[in-house]
């Protein structure tokens, strides 16, 4: 099982949830730049932006434990 955004509870549940961590601060900066360009009458530099993500491997990515 895999979650998304690596929220804190992913590390608190049992089994600990494997997630994809996204750079929310970077995404916010990119979105704000696009909005500011649009508000000033300019076209965005691009209509698509890609940011790097990170796979955070935890217990939910492995086989079930012997205890269930």
C-alpha positions in Angstrom: 0.0 0.0 0.0 1.3 3.5 -0.9 0.2 6.9 0.3 0.9 10.3 -1.2 2.4 13.6 0.3 4.2 11.8 3.2 1.9 13.3 5.8 3.0 12.7 9.4 0.4 10.0 10.1 2.1 7.7 7.5 4.8 7.1 10.0 2.4 6.6 13.0 0.1 3.9 11.6 0.7 0.2 11.6 2.2 -0.9 9.3 4.1 2.4 8.7 2.8 3.6 5.3 5.2 3.9 2.3 4.5 7.2 0.6 5.6 9.5 -2.2 7.0 12.8 -0.8 6.3 15.9 -2.9 8.1 19.2 -2.5 5.1 21.3 -1.5 7.1 24.5 -1.0 8.6 24.2 -4.5 5.2 23.6 -6.0 3.8 26.6 -4.2 6.6 28.9 -5.5 6.0 27.6 -9.1 2.3 28.1 -8.9 2.6 31.6 -7.4 5.0 32.7 -10.2 2.5 31.4 -12.8 -0.3 33.4 -11.2 1.7 36.6 -10.9 2.6 36.4 -14.5 -1.0 35.9 -15.5 -2.1 38.8 -13.3 0.4 41.1 -14.9 -0.9 40.1 -18.4 2.0 37.9 -19.3 1.8 34.3 -20.4 3.3 31.7 -18.0 6.8 30.6 -18.9 5.3 27.1 -19.3 1.9 25.5 -18.8 3.5 22.4 -17.3 5.9 22.2 -14.4 7.6 19.1 -13.1 9.1 18.7 -9.6 11.2 15.9 -8.2 9.4 13.5 -5.8 10.9 11.0 -3.4 9.7 7.5 -2.6 9.8 7.0 1.2 9.9 3.3 1.8 8.3 2.0 5.0 6.8 -1.2 6.3 3.7 -1.3 4.0 6.0 -2.0 1.1 7.1 -5.4 2.4 5.4 -8.8 2.9 3.1 -9.1 5.9 4.8 -9.8 9.2 4.5 -13.3 10.8 2.3 -11.8 13.5 -0.3 -10.6 11.1 
